[in-house]
């Protein structure tokens, strides 16, 4: 567990996108609390958060390993890094869709209810 926590902290300390994902997660959790989400809604929101953070951790691991194995620029190294980043983007877009579907309607009612 210590090594895993060390890896998570490394990613948070060194990866700008991981920091952004963590801030977004805190904001979404706060909104979910404010909007009194159901258990099922919480399950989907938490799944989306964990998915994106997990993908970002895997992306960081791939980037670090590729940089170690291939410090010079190489098309295959670029492809590996770009593909890992694409996985994070796909997960993030899915998480945004889940957030809009679950949080959007009650937030809209809260902000614009007559």
Secondary structure, 3 states (H helix, E strand, C coil): CHHHHHHHHHHHHHCHHHHHHHHHHHHHHHHHHHCCCCHHHHHHHHHHHHHHHHHHHHHHHHHHHHHHHCCCCCHHHHHHHHHHHHHHHHHHHHHHHHHHHHHHHHHHHHHHCC
